[in-house]
């Protein structure tokens, strides 16, 4: 059973993965945010967070971006293989 904090962290992790993927697809941040709001509702990251993540992913290496939540201490890296697997 997940605690509320773990579930929130999982949602944030998933949202960062969505932002990374849609950034690779060249979807503008405002559209990424709109699509995420439809799915995550009240738990959706705000548009400024989407823009910050999008910039970070564009400046880094897509598929190798660190999706970890620095505040939660979670360390995980996505790989191109993960994205290609879907």
N, CA, C and O atoms as a DFTB+ gen file, in Angstrom:
344 C
 N C O
     1  1       0.848      -1.180       0.000
     2  2       0.000       0.000       0.000
     3  2       0.893       1.242       0.000
     4  3       1.835       1.345       0.787
     5  1       0.585       2.170      -0.885
     6  2       1.357       3.411      -0.997
     7  2       0.812       4.453      -0.032
     8  3      -0.397       4.563       0.169
     9  1       1.707       5.200       0.550
    10  2       1.269       6.327       1.359
    11  2       0.887       7.469       0.425
    12  3       1.197       7.438      -0.766
    13  1       0.221       8.465       0.967
    14  2      -0.180       9.628       0.172
    15  2       1.042      10.348      -0.406
    16  3       1.003      10.834      -1.536
    17  1       2.118      10.414       0.366
    18  2       3.349      11.053      -0.108
    19  2       3.948      10.277      -1.267
    20  3       4.402      10.878      -2.241
    21  1       3.959       8.943      -1.180
    22  2       4.491       8.116      -2.268
    23  2       3.658       8.271      -3.532
    24  3       4.204       8.351      -4.632
    25  1       2.334       8.315      -3.377
    26  2       1.461       8.478      -4.536
    27  2       1.698       9.829      -5.200
    28  3       1.738       9.909      -6.428
    29  1       1.856      10.898      -4.411
    30  2       2.131      12.229      -4.958
    31  2       3.458      12.216      -5.699
    32  3       3.570      12.781      -6.787
    33  1       4.468      11.570      -5.113
    34  2       5.775      11.473      -5.744
    35  2       5.679      10.694      -7.059
    36  3       6.311      11.070      -8.046
    37  1       4.899       9.622      -7.081
    38  2       4.701       8.837      -8.300
    39  2       4.025       9.671      -9.384
    40  3       4.404       9.585     -10.552
    41  1       3.037      10.471      -9.017
    42  2       2.351      11.332      -9.978
    43  2       3.334      12.345     -10.549
    44  3       3.350      12.582     -11.757
    45  1       4.144      12.936      -9.702
    46  2       5.132      13.917     -10.169
    47  2       6.150      13.270     -11.096
    48  3       6.518      13.849     -12.118
    49  1       6.604      12.075     -10.744
    50  2       7.539      11.340     -11.593
    51  2       6.911      11.062     -12.957
    52  3       7.544      11.270     -13.992
    53  1       5.667      10.591     -12.954
    54  2       4.964      10.297     -14.205
    55  2       4.795      11.552     -15.056
    56  3       4.944      11.502     -16.277
    57  1       4.486      12.665     -14.418
    58  2       4.313      13.904     -15.169
    59  2       5.621      14.350     -15.809
    60  3       5.618      14.831     -16.942
    61  1       6.728      14.201     -15.108
    62  2       8.018      14.555     -15.704
    63  2       8.322      13.659     -16.907
    64  3       8.886      14.122     -17.898
    65  1       7.955      12.390     -16.823
    66  2       8.154      11.480     -17.956
    67  2       7.305      11.910     -19.150
    68  3       7.766      11.867     -20.291
    69  1       6.060      12.325     -18.887
    70  2       5.175      12.808     -19.959
    71  2       5.781      14.054     -20.603
    72  3       5.806      14.177     -21.828
    73  1       6.268      14.975     -19.773
    74  2       6.866      16.211     -20.299
    75  2       8.079      15.874     -21.158
    76  3       8.247      16.446     -22.235
    77  1       8.918      14.964     -20.703
    78  2      10.094      14.594     -21.482
    79  2       9.679      13.998     -22.825
    80  3      10.227      14.362     -23.865
    81  1       8.723      13.095     -22.801
    82  2       8.279      12.445     -24.035
    83  2       7.688      13.453     -25.019
    84  3       8.051      13.467     -26.195
    85  1       6.776      14.294     -24.531
    86  2       6.130      15.257     -25.431
    87  2       7.108      16.332     -25.902
    88  3       6.947      16.870     -26.998
    89  1       8.119      16.654     -25.090
    90  2       9.165      17.572     -25.540
    91  2       9.909      16.952     -26.716
    92  3      10.213      17.640     -27.690
    93  1      10.201      15.671     -26.631
    94  2      10.876      14.972     -27.733
    95  2      10.023      14.974     -28.994
    96  3      10.548      14.961     -30.107
    97  1       8.705      14.992     -28.813
    98  2       7.773      15.045     -29.936
    99  2       7.543      16.476     -30.418
   100  3       6.732      16.715     -31.313
   101  1       8.259      17.421     -29.821
   102  2       8.202      18.847     -30.171
   103  2       6.829      19.485     -29.919
   104  3       6.398      20.374     -30.653
   105  1       6.157      19.011     -28.870
   106  2       4.877      19.593     -28.456
   107  2       5.196      20.814     -27.593
   108  3       6.008      20.717     -26.673
   109  1       4.566      21.972     -27.876
   110  2       4.825      23.188     -27.077
   111  2       4.390      23.007     -25.611
   112  3       3.430      22.288     -25.333
   113  1       5.095      23.658     -24.682
   114  2       4.788      23.515     -23.262
   115  2       3.331      23.794     -22.906
   116  3       2.763      23.092     -22.069
   117  1       2.720      24.788     -23.514
   118  2       1.324      25.103     -23.171
   119  2       0.394      23.954     -23.559
   120  3      -0.587      23.685     -22.866
   121  1       0.700      23.281     -24.661
   122  2      -0.098      22.133     -25.091
   123  2       0.169      20.922     -24.194
   124  3      -0.746      20.159     -23.884
   125  1       1.421      20.752     -23.781
   126  2       1.741      19.679     -22.831
   127  2       0.917      19.873     -21.564
   128  3       0.313      18.933     -21.049
   129  1       0.904      21.109     -21.073
   130  2       0.152      21.405     -19.849
   131  2      -1.342      21.133     -20.034
   132  3      -1.985      20.559     -19.155
   133  1      -1.889      21.544     -21.173
   134  2      -3.311      21.319     -21.440
   135  2      -3.639      19.825     -21.425
   136  3      -4.631      19.407     -20.828
   137  1      -2.815      19.040     -22.074
   138  2      -3.052      17.590     -22.117
   139  2      -2.912      16.957     -20.732
   140  3      -3.682      16.070     -20.363
   141  1      -1.929      17.421     -19.978
   142  2      -1.732      16.879     -18.632
   143  2      -2.885      17.253     -17.705
   144  3      -3.286      16.445     -16.868
   145  1      -3.418      18.451     -17.840
   146  2      -4.558      18.860     -17.011
   147  2      -5.748      17.940     -17.243
   148  3      -6.473      17.604     -16.307
   149  1      -5.945      17.536     -18.491
   150  2      -7.067      16.645     -18.810
   151  2      -6.913      15.298     -18.113
   152  3      -7.909      14.661     -17.769
   153  1      -5.689      14.865     -17.905
   154  2      -5.444      13.560     -17.289
   155  2      -5.304      13.662     -15.772
   156  3      -5.911      12.881     -15.039
   157  1      -4.501      14.625     -15.296
   158  2      -4.162      14.690     -13.875
   159  2      -5.046      15.626     -13.055
   160  3      -5.013      15.579     -11.826
   161  1      -5.829      16.467     -13.707
   162  2      -6.744      17.355     -12.993
   163  2      -6.046      18.215     -11.959
   164  3      -5.081      18.910     -12.277
   165  1      -6.526      18.175     -10.719
   166  2      -5.993      19.002      -9.633
   167  2      -4.545      18.677      -9.275
   168  3      -3.859      19.507      -8.679
   169  1      -4.075      17.490      -9.627
   170  2      -2.702      17.096      -9.306
   171  2      -1.710      17.507     -10.392
   172  3      -0.520      17.209     -10.290
   173  1      -2.189      18.183     -11.425
   174  2      -1.331      18.573     -12.543
   175  2      -0.342      19.656     -12.122
   176  3      -0.684      20.591     -11.398
   177  1       0.892      19.502     -12.594
   178  2       1.906      20.537     -12.371
   179  2       1.450      21.816     -13.059
   180  3       0.723      21.768     -14.051
   181  1       1.879      22.962     -12.530
   182  2       1.476      24.216     -13.174
   183  2       2.302      24.434     -14.444
   184  3       3.334      23.794     -14.646
   185  1       1.833      25.339     -15.283
   186  2       2.458      25.554     -16.590
   187  2       3.903      26.032     -16.452
   188  3       4.726      25.708     -17.307
   189  1       4.234      26.778     -15.422
   190  2       5.618      27.229     -15.238
   191  2       6.539      26.037     -14.961
   192  3       7.687      26.025     -15.406
   193  1       6.049      25.050     -14.242
   194  2       6.822      23.838     -13.994
   195  2       7.037      23.071     -15.296
   196  3       8.127      22.558     -15.547
   197  1       5.999      22.997     -16.117
   198  2       6.115      22.332     -17.418
   199  2       7.177      23.029     -18.258
   200  3       8.004      22.371     -18.889
   201  1       7.158      24.350     -18.268
   202  2       8.150      25.109     -19.050
   203  2       9.568      24.870     -18.544
   204  3      10.489      24.689     -19.340
   205  1       9.750      24.869     -17.209
   206  2      11.080      24.618     -16.639
   207  2      11.588      23.226     -17.012
   208  3      12.744      23.061     -17.400
   209  1      10.720      22.239     -16.890
   210  2      11.106      20.863     -17.233
   211  2      11.425      20.748     -18.713
   212  3      12.403      20.107     -19.098
   213  1      10.602      21.366     -19.537
   214  2      10.797      21.317     -20.992
   215  2      12.156      21.914     -21.360
   216  3      12.871      21.363     -22.198
   217  1      12.510      23.028     -20.742
   218  2      13.804      23.659     -21.000
   219  2      14.938      22.751     -20.556
   220  3      15.929      22.592     -21.269
   221  1      14.795      22.161     -19.388
   222  2      15.825      21.255     -18.866
   223  2      16.006      20.058     -19.795
   224  3      17.135      19.653     -20.074
   225  1      14.901      19.490     -20.274
   226  2      14.994      18.329     -21.158
   227  2      15.588      18.711     -22.507
   228  3      16.359      17.946     -23.086
   229  1      15.233      19.893     -23.011
   230  2      15.795      20.335     -24.292
   231  2      17.288      20.613     -24.158
   232  3      18.056      20.323     -25.076
   233  1      17.707      21.171     -23.026
   234  2      19.111      21.493     -22.805
   235  2      19.951      20.244     -22.522
   236  3      21.156      20.226     -22.776
   237  1      19.305      19.205     -21.994
   238  2      20.005      17.959     -21.700
   239  2      19.898      17.025     -22.878
   240  3      19.683      17.443     -24.016
   241  1      20.048      15.793     -22.590
   242  2      19.938      14.784     -23.623
   243  2      18.613      14.074     -23.439
   244  3      18.409      13.375     -22.447
   245  1      17.708      14.251     -24.396
   246  2      16.421      13.572     -24.300
   247  2      16.652      12.074     -24.199
   248  3      17.518      11.513     -24.870
   249  1      15.867      11.446     -23.354
   250  2      16.021      10.021     -23.126
   251  2      17.042       9.712     -22.044
   252  3      17.138       8.571     -21.592
   253  1      17.799      10.702     -21.626
   254  2      18.797      10.517     -20.575
   255  2      18.579      11.509     -19.438
   256  3      19.393      11.575     -18.518
   257  1      17.503      12.273     -19.485
   258  2      17.249      13.295     -18.470
   259  2      16.995      12.645     -17.115
   260  3      16.416      11.562     -17.029
   261  1      17.429      13.307     -16.085
   262  2      17.213      12.857     -14.722
   263  2      15.802      13.242     -14.320
   264  3      15.504      14.427     -14.170
   265  1      14.934      12.265     -14.144
   266  2      13.544      12.531     -13.773
   267  2      13.344      12.522     -12.264
   268  3      12.216      12.631     -11.784
   269  1      14.419      12.396     -11.527
   270  2      14.287      12.265     -10.084
   271  2      13.690      13.518      -9.478
   272  3      13.876      14.635      -9.960
   273  1      12.978      13.285      -8.419
   274  2      12.448      14.386      -7.621
   275  2      13.503      14.666      -6.564
   276  3      13.620      13.929      -5.585
   277  1      14.266      15.724      -6.762
   278  2      15.384      16.020      -5.867
   279  2      14.929      16.163      -4.418
   280  3      15.688      15.865      -3.497
   281  1      13.688      16.621      -4.211
   282  2      13.188      16.820      -2.854
   283  2      12.844      15.494      -2.191
   284  3      12.884      15.384      -0.965
   285  1      12.508      14.494      -2.985
   286  2      12.145      13.194      -2.441
   287  2      13.350      12.257      -2.379
   288  3      13.295      11.211      -1.732
   289  1      14.439      12.632      -3.053
   290  2      15.616      11.799      -3.042
   291  2      15.538      10.615      -3.991
   292  3      16.416       9.753      -3.968
   293  1      14.521      10.555      -4.815
   294  2      14.374       9.452      -5.759
   295  2      15.377       9.639      -6.890
   296  3      15.495      10.731      -7.446
   297  1      16.090       8.591      -7.224
   298  2      17.052       8.660      -8.310
   299  2      16.644       7.653      -9.371
   300  3      16.549       6.453      -9.110
   301  1      16.404       8.162     -10.572
   302  2      16.028       7.306     -11.683
   303  2      16.369       8.026     -12.972
   304  3      16.242       9.248     -13.060
   305  1      16.795       7.287     -13.958
   306  2      17.074       7.871     -15.262
   307  2      16.268       7.121     -16.299
   308  3      16.202       5.892     -16.274
   309  1      15.655       7.856     -17.209
   310  2      14.980       7.204     -18.314
   311  2      16.012       6.919     -19.367
   312  3      17.076       7.535     -19.408
   313  1      15.687       5.988     -20.206
   314  2      16.579       5.679     -21.324
   315  2      15.769       5.660     -22.596
   316  3      14.545       5.531     -22.571
   317  1      16.454       5.787     -23.693
   318  2      15.779       5.724     -24.989
   319  2      15.074       4.392     -25.128
   320  3      14.007       4.320     -25.739
   321  1      15.645       3.339     -24.577
   322  2      15.025       2.010     -24.664
   323  2      13.656       1.988     -23.989
   324  3      12.737       1.328     -24.475
   325  1      13.516       2.693     -22.890
   326  2      12.240       2.754     -22.196
   327  2      11.187       3.390     -23.079
   328  3      10.083       2.862     -23.209
   329  1      11.517       4.518     -23.687
   330  2      10.581       5.212     -24.562
   331  2      10.273       4.346     -25.780
   332  3       9.120       4.259     -26.203
   333  1      11.302       3.700     -26.351
   334  2      11.094       2.863     -27.526
   335  2      10.271       1.630     -27.202
   336  3       9.636       1.064     -28.092
   337  1      10.267       1.199     -25.937
   338  2       9.538       0.020     -25.533
   339  2       8.027       0.196     -25.526
   340  3       7.289      -0.781     -25.402
   341  1       7.560       1.434     -25.660
   342  2       6.116       1.681     -25.615
   343  2       5.572       1.960     -26.969
   344  3       4.372       2.190     -27.117
